[in-house]
Amino acid sequence: MPYHSTPLDLAFHALSDPTRRAVVSRLAEGELPVSVLAEPFDMALPSFAQHLKVLEDCGLIASEKRGRSRWCRLERARFEEAANWMEAERRRWAARLDRLEAYLDRTEENDDGKTV
């Protein structure tokens, strides 16, 4: 069966890399030209551009040409989608753990009528 990545899968894959997470952190302060964005990273510009391509392809960032520079910015929608998914998972697991805790409490109380 072929595997088809969803946009959310691609976003989490993109964020699995520390360089790309650092790029996202820098862009959280505001949009930047690629040349400025690349300065703190110890890699050739073509290698850095590959990281930007991964982030752009999954919708986490967008870029546009302004004069002779390419500027990058964060795209809020994909981050909101990831945050919504994580919040739904958090609620689901919290509910499961609450049910487990209630079950264990009942089990402890039912063991020979004793509580632990």
N, C-alpha and C positions, 0 to 999 in steps of 0.2 A: 504494500500500500504506500503510495507516495506521500511524503510529508510536505505540507504547505504551511509556511510560516505566516502567522497573522501579523498585522502591524504591531500589536503589543509584544509578540514574541521577538520581533526584530528590535524593538525599543529596548527590551531587557537584555538582549544579546549585545546591543551597542553599549549599554551601560555596564556591561561586565568587564570592560577594559578600563584600567586606571587612567590612561591618557585621555580617553573620551570623557570619563567622569570629570577630570580636571578641566577639560574644555567647557563642559556644561557649567561647572562652578564659576569659571571666569566669565562666561556669558550671562550668568545670573546677575552680574553687576551692570550689564547693559551690552548693547551690540558693539562689536569691534571689527576692524579690518583684519583679514587673515594674517597679514604680516605682523601685526601687533599681537594677535591671538597666539601665533606660533612662537613668539620670542622666548618664553621660558622653557620650551621643550627642546631637548637635545636630540634633534633629528632633522634630516633633510626636509625641505619644504614639500617635495613630492610625497614623502612618507606621511607627513602631517596632513597633507591634502586627502590622503586615503582615509584617515580617521574622520575628517570632516565629511567625506562622502558617505561613510557608514551612518553618521549621525543625521545627515540630510536625507538619505534614502529611507530611513525609518520614520522621518517626520519630527525628530526631536529639535532640529535646527532648520533654519532657512537661510539662504544667502542671496545677495543681489549685487550686481556690478554697479559701482558708483565711480564714474570717471575711470581712473586706472586701477582702482582697488576693488576687491570683493569683500563685502561686509557680511558678517554672520550675526544671527540673533536666535534666541530660543523660540520655539513654537509651543505655546501654552497647551494647546489641545491634547497633544500626545502625552504630556506630563500629567494632565488631569485624568486622562484615560488610565494611565498606570496607577495613579493615586487612588482612583475609584476602585480599581480591581483589588489593590492591596487592602483598602478599607473593607471591602466586601469579604475578602478572605479573613481578615482580622476578626470581623464580627462572627463569621461562621465558626472559626476555631474557638473563639471565646465562648460561644454557645455550646459547642461540643465539650469543652473543658468544664463548663458549669454543670452540664448533665452528668459528666463523669464524677465530679465532686459530689453531687447530690446522690448518685448511685452508691458511691463509697460510704457516704454518711449513713445511708439506709442499711447497707450491708454491715457496717460496724455495729449499729444499733440492734440488728437482728441476730447477731452471733450470741446465742444462749441468753438473750435478753440483756446482755451487758453492753456497755458503751466503753470505748477505748479512750 
